Amino acid sequence: MGCNCGGRKAVTHQVTRPDGTTKSYGTAAEAKAAATASGGSYERIEH
C-alpha cells in the first residue's frame, strides 16, 4: 500500500481551564469560545 500521509499535520485546539484541566476541540472557534467563557487559555497544537 502507498502512503497517504501527504505531509499534513493533525491539529488539535486545546483549552486549559483555570483549575488546570484541559479539553480538546475540533475547531479553533469552539476552543476560543470555551476559553473565553471559562476564563482559560487557548492553544493550537500540531502533531
C-alpha distance matrix in Angstrom:
0.0 3.8 6.7 9.0 11.9 14.1 16.6 18.5 20.4 21.3 25.1 27.5 31.1 33.4 37.1 39.3 42.4 45.9 45.8 42.7 40.2 37.0 35.0 31.8 31.5 28.9 31.0 33.4 36.2 36.1 36.1 38.9 41.0 40.6 41.5 44.6 45.7 45.4 46.7 43.5 41.2 38.0 35.1 31.8 29.1 25.8 23.2
3.8 0.0 3.8 6.4 9.3 10.8 13.5 15.6 18.0 19.4 23.1 25.8 29.4 31.9 35.7 37.9 41.2 44.6 44.8 41.7 39.3 36.0 34.1 30.7 30.3 27.5 29.3 31.4 34.3 34.6 34.5 37.0 39.3 39.2 39.9 42.9 44.2 44.1 45.1 41.9 39.5 36.1 33.1 29.6 27.1 23.6 21.3
6.7 3.8 0.0 3.8 5.7 7.7 10.0 12.1 14.3 15.8 19.6 22.4 26.0 28.4 32.2 34.4 37.8 41.1 41.4 38.3 36.0 32.6 30.8 27.4 27.1 24.5 26.2 28.2 31.2 31.5 31.2 33.7 36.1 36.0 36.5 39.5 41.0 40.8 41.7 38.4 35.9 32.5 29.5 26.0 23.4 19.9 17.5
9.0 6.4 3.8 0.0 3.8 5.6 8.6 9.8 12.3 13.5 17.1 20.0 23.5 26.2 29.9 32.4 35.7 39.2 39.6 36.7 34.3 30.8 28.7 25.1 24.4 21.5 23.0 25.1 28.0 28.4 28.4 30.8 33.1 33.2 33.9 36.7 38.2 38.2 39.2 36.1 33.7 30.2 27.3 23.8 21.5 18.1 16.3
11.9 9.3 5.7 3.8 0.0 3.8 5.5 6.6 8.7 10.4 14.0 17.1 20.5 23.2 27.0 29.3 32.7 36.1 36.6 33.6 31.4 27.9 26.0 22.5 22.1 19.4 20.8 22.6 25.7 26.2 25.8 28.1 30.7 30.7 31.1 34.0 35.6 35.5 36.3 33.1 30.5 27.0 24.0 20.4 18.1 14.6 12.6
14.1 10.8 7.7 5.6 3.8 0.0 3.8 5.5 8.9 11.3 14.5 18.0 21.1 24.1 27.8 30.3 33.7 37.0 38.0 35.0 33.0 29.4 27.5 23.9 23.1 20.2 21.0 22.4 25.4 26.4 26.1 28.1 30.7 31.2 31.5 34.1 36.0 36.1 36.7 33.6 30.8 27.2 24.2 20.5 18.6 14.9 13.8
16.6 13.5 10.0 8.6 5.5 3.8 0.0 3.8 6.5 9.8 12.7 16.2 19.3 22.0 25.7 28.0 31.6 34.7 35.7 32.6 30.9 27.4 25.9 22.4 22.0 19.6 20.1 21.0 24.4 25.5 24.7 26.4 29.4 29.7 29.6 32.3 34.4 34.3 34.6 31.4 28.4 24.9 21.7 18.0 15.9 12.1 11.1
18.5 15.6 12.1 9.8 6.6 5.5 3.8 0.0 3.8 6.7 9.3 12.9 15.9 18.9 22.5 25.1 28.5 31.7 32.9 29.9 28.1 24.5 22.8 19.2 18.4 15.9 16.4 17.4 20.6 21.7 21.1 22.9 25.7 26.1 26.2 28.8 30.8 30.9 31.3 28.3 25.3 21.7 18.7 15.0 13.2 9.6 9.3
20.4 18.0 14.3 12.3 8.7 8.9 6.5 3.8 0.0 3.8 6.3 9.8 12.9 15.6 19.3 21.6 25.1 28.3 29.3 26.3 24.6 21.0 19.5 16.1 15.8 13.9 14.6 15.3 18.9 19.6 18.5 20.4 23.4 23.5 23.3 26.2 28.2 27.9 28.3 25.0 22.1 18.7 15.5 11.9 9.7 6.1 5.7
21.3 19.4 15.8 13.5 10.4 11.3 9.8 6.7 3.8 0.0 3.8 6.8 10.2 12.9 16.6 19.1 22.5 25.9 26.7 23.8 21.7 18.1 16.3 12.7 12.4 10.5 11.8 13.1 16.6 16.8 15.8 18.2 20.9 20.6 20.8 23.8 25.5 25.2 25.9 22.7 20.2 16.7 13.9 10.5 8.3 5.7 5.4
25.1 23.1 19.6 17.1 14.0 14.5 12.7 9.3 6.3 3.8 0.0 3.8 6.7 9.6 13.3 16.1 19.4 22.7 23.9 21.2 19.3 15.5 13.7 10.2 9.7 8.2 8.9 9.6 13.2 13.6 12.2 14.5 17.3 17.2 17.2 20.1 21.9 21.8 22.3 19.2 16.6 13.1 10.4 6.9 5.6 4.6 6.4
27.5 25.8 22.4 20.0 17.1 18.0 16.2 12.9 9.8 6.8 3.8 0.0 3.8 6.2 9.9 12.7 15.9 19.4 20.3 17.8 15.7 11.9 10.0 6.5 6.6 6.5 7.8 8.5 11.9 11.4 9.5 12.3 14.9 14.2 14.2 17.5 19.0 18.5 19.3 16.1 13.9 10.6 8.4 6.0 5.1 6.4 8.0
31.1 29.4 26.0 23.5 20.5 21.1 19.3 15.9 12.9 10.2 6.7 3.8 0.0 3.8 6.9 10.2 13.2 16.6 18.1 15.9 14.1 10.4 8.5 5.6 5.2 6.3 6.3 5.8 9.0 8.5 6.0 8.6 11.3 10.7 10.6 13.7 15.4 15.1 15.8 12.8 10.7 7.2 6.0 4.7 6.2 8.8 11.2
33.4 31.9 28.4 26.2 23.2 24.1 22.0 18.9 15.6 12.9 9.6 6.2 3.8 0.0 3.8 6.6 9.7 13.2 14.4 12.2 10.4 6.7 5.6 4.3 6.1 8.9 9.4 8.6 11.1 9.7 6.4 8.9 11.4 9.6 8.9 12.6 13.9 12.8 13.4 10.1 8.3 5.9 5.3 6.3 7.3 10.7 12.6
37.1 35.7 32.2 29.9 27.0 27.8 25.7 22.5 19.3 16.6 13.3 9.9 6.9 3.8 0.0 3.8 6.2 9.7 11.3 9.7 8.4 5.5 5.4 6.4 8.0 11.3 11.3 10.0 11.4 9.7 6.1 7.7 9.6 7.2 5.8 9.6 10.8 9.1 9.7 6.4 5.6 4.7 6.3 8.9 10.6 14.2 16.2
39.3 37.9 34.4 32.4 29.3 30.3 28.0 25.1 21.6 19.1 16.1 12.7 10.2 6.6 3.8 0.0 3.8 6.7 8.1 6.2 5.8 4.4 6.8 9.0 11.4 14.8 15.1 13.6 15.0 13.3 9.8 10.8 12.4 9.6 7.5 10.9 11.8 9.1 9.1 5.4 5.3 6.6 8.0 11.3 12.4 16.1 17.8
42.4 41.2 37.8 35.7 32.7 33.7 31.6 28.5 25.1 22.5 19.4 15.9 13.2 9.7 6.2 3.8 0.0 3.8 5.4 5.4 5.5 6.1 8.2 11.2 13.2 16.9 17.1 15.7 16.2 14.1 11.1 11.7 12.3 9.1 7.2 9.9 9.8 6.4 6.8 4.2 6.6 9.0 11.4 14.6 16.0 19.8 21.5
45.9 44.6 41.1 39.2 36.1 37.0 34.7 31.7 28.3 25.9 22.7 19.4 16.6 13.2 9.7 6.7 3.8 0.0 3.8 5.4 7.5 9.3 11.9 15.0 17.0 20.7 20.6 18.9 19.3 17.4 14.5 14.4 14.8 11.9 9.6 11.3 11.2 7.6 6.6 5.4 8.2 11.5 13.9 17.5 18.9 22.7 24.4
45.8 44.8 41.4 39.6 36.6 38.0 35.7 32.9 29.3 26.7 23.9 20.3 18.1 14.4 11.3 8.1 5.4 3.8 0.0 3.8 5.8 8.9 11.8 15.4 17.9 21.7 22.2 21.0 21.6 19.3 16.4 17.1 17.3 14.0 12.4 14.4 13.7 9.9 10.0 8.7 11.3 14.1 16.0 19.4 20.2 23.9 25.1
42.7 41.7 38.3 36.7 33.6 35.0 32.6 29.9 26.3 23.8 21.2 17.8 15.9 12.2 9.7 6.2 5.4 5.4 3.8 0.0 3.8 6.6 10.2 13.4 16.4 20.0 20.8 19.7 20.9 18.8 15.5 16.6 17.5 14.3 12.5 15.2 15.2 11.5 11.5 9.0 10.3 12.6 13.7 16.9 17.2 20.8 21.7
40.2 39.3 36.0 34.3 31.4 33.0 30.9 28.1 24.6 21.7 19.3 15.7 14.1 10.4 8.4 5.8 5.5 7.5 5.8 3.8 0.0 3.8 7.0 10.5 13.6 17.3 18.6 18.0 19.2 16.6 13.7 15.5 16.3 12.7 11.8 15.0 14.5 11.2 12.2 9.6 10.9 12.3 13.3 16.0 16.1 19.5 20.3
37.0 36.0 32.6 30.8 27.9 29.4 27.4 24.5 21.0 18.1 15.5 11.9 10.4 6.7 5.5 4.4 6.1 9.3 8.9 6.6 3.8 0.0 3.8 6.9 10.1 13.7 15.1 14.7 16.2 13.8 10.8 13.0 14.2 11.0 10.3 13.9 13.9 11.3 12.4 9.2 9.6 9.8 10.4 12.6 12.7 16.0 16.9
35.0 34.1 30.8 28.7 26.0 27.5 25.9 22.8 19.5 16.3 13.7 10.0 8.5 5.6 5.4 6.8 8.2 11.9 11.8 10.2 7.0 3.8 0.0 3.8 6.7 10.4 12.1 12.4 13.8 10.9 8.5 11.6 12.4 9.3 9.9 13.5 13.3 11.4 13.3 10.5 10.7 9.9 10.5 11.9 12.2 15.3 16.2
31.8 30.7 27.4 25.1 22.5 23.9 22.4 19.2 16.1 12.7 10.2 6.5 5.6 4.3 6.4 9.0 11.2 15.0 15.4 13.4 10.5 6.9 3.8 0.0 3.8 7.0 9.1 9.9 11.9 9.5 7.4 11.0 12.4 10.2 11.0 14.5 14.9 13.8 15.5 12.6 11.9 9.8 9.5 9.7 9.8 12.4 13.4
31.5 30.3 27.1 24.4 22.1 23.1 22.0 18.4 15.8 12.4 9.7 6.6 5.2 6.1 8.0 11.4 13.2 17.0 17.9 16.4 13.6 10.1 6.7 3.8 0.0 3.8 5.7 7.3 8.9 6.4 5.6 9.4 10.5 9.2 10.8 13.8 14.2 14.2 16.1 13.7 12.9 10.2 10.4 9.9 10.8 13.0 14.5
28.9 27.5 24.5 21.5 19.4 20.2 19.6 15.9 13.9 10.5 8.2 6.5 6.3 8.9 11.3 14.8 16.9 20.7 21.7 20.0 17.3 13.7 10.4 7.0 3.8 0.0 3.8 7.0 8.8 7.4 7.8 11.1 12.3 12.0 13.7 16.4 17.0 17.5 19.3 17.0 15.8 12.6 12.2 10.5 11.3 12.4 13.8
31.0 29.3 26.2 23.0 20.8 21.0 20.1 16.4 14.6 11.8 8.9 7.8 6.3 9.4 11.3 15.1 17.1 20.6 22.2 20.8 18.6 15.1 12.1 9.1 5.7 3.8 0.0 3.8 5.4 5.5 6.5 8.7 10.2 11.0 12.5 14.5 15.7 16.8 18.2 16.2 14.8 11.4 11.4 9.7 11.6 12.8 15.1
33.4 31.4 28.2 25.1 22.6 22.4 21.0 17.4 15.3 13.1 9.6 8.5 5.8 8.6 10.0 13.6 15.7 18.9 21.0 19.7 18.0 14.7 12.4 9.9 7.3 7.0 3.8 0.0 3.8 5.5 5.1 6.0 8.5 9.8 10.3 12.1 14.1 15.2 15.9 14.0 12.1 8.6 9.0 7.7 10.7 12.5 15.5
36.2 34.3 31.2 28.0 25.7 25.4 24.4 20.6 18.9 16.6 13.2 11.9 9.0 11.1 11.4 15.0 16.2 19.3 21.6 20.9 19.2 16.2 13.8 11.9 8.9 8.8 5.4 3.8 0.0 3.8 5.5 5.2 6.1 8.6 9.9 10.7 12.3 14.2 15.2 14.3 13.1 10.3 11.8 11.3 14.4 16.3 19.2
36.1 34.6 31.5 28.4 26.2 26.4 25.5 21.7 19.6 16.8 13.6 11.4 8.5 9.7 9.7 13.3 14.1 17.4 19.3 18.8 16.6 13.8 10.9 9.5 6.4 7.4 5.5 5.5 3.8 0.0 3.8 5.6 5.2 6.2 8.6 10.0 10.6 12.2 14.0 13.0 12.6 10.2 12.0 12.0 14.6 16.8 19.3
36.1 34.5 31.2 28.4 25.8 26.1 24.7 21.1 18.5 15.8 12.2 9.5 6.0 6.4 6.1 9.8 11.1 14.5 16.4 15.5 13.7 10.8 8.5 7.4 5.6 7.8 6.5 5.1 5.5 3.8 0.0 3.8 5.4 5.1 6.1 8.6 9.9 10.5 11.7 9.9 9.1 6.6 8.5 9.2 11.8 14.7 17.2
38.9 37.0 33.7 30.8 28.1 28.1 26.4 22.9 20.4 18.2 14.5 12.3 8.6 8.9 7.7 10.8 11.7 14.4 17.1 16.6 15.5 13.0 11.6 11.0 9.4 11.1 8.7 6.0 5.2 5.6 3.8 0.0 3.8 5.4 5.0 6.2 8.6 9.9 10.3 9.2 8.1 6.1 8.9 10.1 13.5 16.4 19.4
41.0 39.3 36.1 33.1 30.7 30.7 29.4 25.7 23.4 20.9 17.3 14.9 11.3 11.4 9.6 12.4 12.3 14.8 17.3 17.5 16.3 14.2 12.4 12.4 10.5 12.3 10.2 8.5 6.1 5.2 5.4 3.8 0.0 3.8 5.5 5.2 6.2 8.6 9.9 10.0 10.3 9.3 12.4 13.7 16.8 19.7 22.5
40.6 39.2 36.0 33.2 30.7 31.2 29.7 26.1 23.5 20.6 17.2 14.2 10.7 9.6 7.2 9.6 9.1 11.9 14.0 14.3 12.7 11.0 9.3 10.2 9.2 12.0 11.0 9.8 8.6 6.2 5.1 5.4 3.8 0.0 3.8 5.4 5.1 6.0 8.2 7.8 9.0 8.6 11.7 13.6 16.2 19.4 21.7
41.5 39.9 36.5 33.9 31.1 31.5 29.6 26.2 23.3 20.8 17.2 14.2 10.6 8.9 5.8 7.5 7.2 9.6 12.4 12.5 11.8 10.3 9.9 11.0 10.8 13.7 12.5 10.3 9.9 8.6 6.1 5.0 5.5 3.8 0.0 3.8 5.5 5.3 5.7 4.6 5.4 5.9 9.6 12.2 15.0 18.5 21.1
44.6 42.9 39.5 36.7 34.0 34.1 32.3 28.8 26.2 23.8 20.1 17.5 13.7 12.6 9.6 10.9 9.9 11.3 14.4 15.2 15.0 13.9 13.5 14.5 13.8 16.4 14.5 12.1 10.7 10.0 8.6 6.2 5.2 5.4 3.8 0.0 3.8 5.6 5.3 6.6 7.8 8.7 12.5 15.0 18.2 21.5 24.4
45.7 44.2 41.0 38.2 35.6 36.0 34.4 30.8 28.2 25.5 21.9 19.0 15.4 13.9 10.8 11.8 9.8 11.2 13.7 15.2 14.5 13.9 13.3 14.9 14.2 17.0 15.7 14.1 12.3 10.6 9.9 8.6 6.2 5.1 5.5 3.8 0.0 3.8 5.8 7.8 10.3 11.4 15.1 17.5 20.4 23.8 26.3
45.4 44.1 40.8 38.2 35.5 36.1 34.3 30.9 27.9 25.2 21.8 18.5 15.1 12.8 9.1 9.1 6.4 7.6 9.9 11.5 11.2 11.3 11.4 13.8 14.2 17.5 16.8 15.2 14.2 12.2 10.5 9.9 8.6 6.0 5.3 5.6 3.8 0.0 3.8 5.3 8.7 10.7 14.2 17.1 19.5 23.1 25.3
46.7 45.1 41.7 39.2 36.3 36.7 34.6 31.3 28.3 25.9 22.3 19.3 15.8 13.4 9.7 9.1 6.8 6.6 10.0 11.5 12.2 12.4 13.3 15.5 16.1 19.3 18.2 15.9 15.2 14.0 11.7 10.3 9.9 8.2 5.7 5.3 5.8 3.8 0.0 3.8 7.0 9.8 13.4 16.7 19.3 23.0 25.5
43.5 41.9 38.4 36.1 33.1 33.6 31.4 28.3 25.0 22.7 19.2 16.1 12.8 10.1 6.4 5.4 4.2 5.4 8.7 9.0 9.6 9.2 10.5 12.6 13.7 17.0 16.2 14.0 14.3 13.0 9.9 9.2 10.0 7.8 4.6 6.6 7.8 5.3 3.8 0.0 3.8 6.9 10.1 13.6 15.9 19.6 22.0
41.2 39.5 35.9 33.7 30.5 30.8 28.4 25.3 22.1 20.2 16.6 13.9 10.7 8.3 5.6 5.3 6.6 8.2 11.3 10.3 10.9 9.6 10.7 11.9 12.9 15.8 14.8 12.1 13.1 12.6 9.1 8.1 10.3 9.0 5.4 7.8 10.3 8.7 7.0 3.8 0.0 3.8 6.8 10.4 12.8 16.6 19.2
38.0 36.1 32.5 30.2 27.0 27.2 24.9 21.7 18.7 16.7 13.1 10.6 7.2 5.9 4.7 6.6 9.0 11.5 14.1 12.6 12.3 9.8 9.9 9.8 10.2 12.6 11.4 8.6 10.3 10.2 6.6 6.1 9.3 8.6 5.9 8.7 11.4 10.7 9.8 6.9 3.8 0.0 3.8 6.9 9.8 13.4 16.3
35.1 33.1 29.5 27.3 24.0 24.2 21.7 18.7 15.5 13.9 10.4 8.4 6.0 5.3 6.3 8.0 11.4 13.9 16.0 13.7 13.3 10.4 10.5 9.5 10.4 12.2 11.4 9.0 11.8 12.0 8.5 8.9 12.4 11.7 9.6 12.5 15.1 14.2 13.4 10.1 6.8 3.8 0.0 3.8 6.3 9.9 12.8
31.8 29.6 26.0 23.8 20.4 20.5 18.0 15.0 11.9 10.5 6.9 6.0 4.7 6.3 8.9 11.3 14.6 17.5 19.4 16.9 16.0 12.6 11.9 9.7 9.9 10.5 9.7 7.7 11.3 12.0 9.2 10.1 13.7 13.6 12.2 15.0 17.5 17.1 16.7 13.6 10.4 6.9 3.8 0.0 3.8 6.7 10.0
29.1 27.1 23.4 21.5 18.1 18.6 15.9 13.2 9.7 8.3 5.6 5.1 6.2 7.3 10.6 12.4 16.0 18.9 20.2 17.2 16.1 12.7 12.2 9.8 10.8 11.3 11.6 10.7 14.4 14.6 11.8 13.5 16.8 16.2 15.0 18.2 20.4 19.5 19.3 15.9 12.8 9.8 6.3 3.8 0.0 3.8 6.5
25.8 23.6 19.9 18.1 14.6 14.9 12.1 9.6 6.1 5.7 4.6 6.4 8.8 10.7 14.2 16.1 19.8 22.7 23.9 20.8 19.5 16.0 15.3 12.4 13.0 12.4 12.8 12.5 16.3 16.8 14.7 16.4 19.7 19.4 18.5 21.5 23.8 23.1 23.0 19.6 16.6 13.4 9.9 6.7 3.8 0.0 3.8
23.2 21.3 17.5 16.3 12.6 13.8 11.1 9.3 5.7 5.4 6.4 8.0 11.2 12.6 16.2 17.8 21.5 24.4 25.1 21.7 20.3 16.9 16.2 13.4 14.5 13.8 15.1 15.5 19.2 19.3 17.2 19.4 22.5 21.7 21.1 24.4 26.3 25.3 25.5 22.0 19.2 16.3 12.8 10.0 6.5 3.8 0.0
